[in-house]
Amino acid sequence: MVPVIYGVLHRVIPPVARTVWRPTVIGLENVPPTGGVILASNHLSFADSVVIPCVVPRKVVFLAKSDYFTGSGVKGTLSRLWFEGLGMLPVDRDDSKAAIASLDTALEVLGRGEAFGIYPEGTRSRDGRLYRGRTGVAHLALTAGVPVVPVGLSGTEKLQPVGSSLPRVVPVTVRFGEPIQVAGRYDGVPLGRARREVTDEIMTAIQRLSGQVEAGAYNARPE
């Protein structure tokens, strides 16, 4: 059922979204057309997980809050169908065990030769700065042996600001950098060091694409 919903929505939503918002897309040729790949992006808005799949011609799987999949009634059903149709998978962000299990889910996605989207900062930047990356992205890349395509978003924080119920028509730019290859580069290197170096390399690439000021610290979810 989910693949059918995804196929229908993906034929409708991206063309409509691109027609309305006309995002500027740079470097799309850097996204491999097939095979497992990680799209690692900065995170400015709830809308980021819709913008990226709308401009990439292949399916991109993101993790989304489990709350979006568990609502009741018509609204809950429509929410679940919407997020499933966009290729998103549920994760309970308040459960540490579930968060770890989500990495296994991501590895399954990559093992199927699909594209997996991730925000190394962990949560949305509320001040526009780029926060330090967490090493989950490096764990996925090193374990799966897949390339990482850095993504720099700009303007999405104005697309649907916190508190607004409807998206706005504003300039949005999506930049895709050259793939970062990690397979075989860290053989014999202590795992913790390898993960940190790969993550820092990815974040440096994202910063160059987004132009954000670096915060120099980890981001934290609001209480």
QUIPEJO-V632020 format. One line per field, one symbol per residue. ss: DSSP state (@ for helix, = for strand, . for the rest). psi: psi as a letter, one per 20 degrees, with the letter a starting at -180 (. if undefined). burial: 1 if it has 9 or more other ideal C-beta (glycine too) atoms within 8 Angstrom, else 0. A space follows every 10 residues. Layout:
ss=???
psi=???
burial=???
This chain:
ss=.@@@@@@@@@ @@@@@@@@@@ @..===.@@@ ......==== =......@@@ @@@@@....= =.===@@@@. ..@@@@@@@@ @@@@@...== =....@@@@@ @@@@@@@@@@ @...====.. .........= .....@@@@@ @@@@..==== ====.@@@.. .......... ..======== .......... @@@@@@@@@@ @@@@@@@@@@ ...=...... ...
psi=gghggggghh iggghgghgg hlqpppkhii ophrqpqpoo qrohqhihih gghhipirpp pqqqphhiij qragggghgg hghhhjjqqq poiiohhhgg hhhhgghggh hjkrpppqoh hhrppijirp rqqqjhhhgg ghgikqqpoq poqqihiign qpiqiqqqoq pppopprqpo pipihkpipp gggggggggh gghggghhhh jqpphjrqqq qq.
burial=0000110111 0011001100 1010101101 1000011111 1111101111 1111110011 1111010110 1000011011 1111111111 1110000110 0110111011 0001111111 1101100011 1111111111 1101011111 1111111011 1000000100 0111111011 0100010000 0001111111 1110111111 0100100010 000
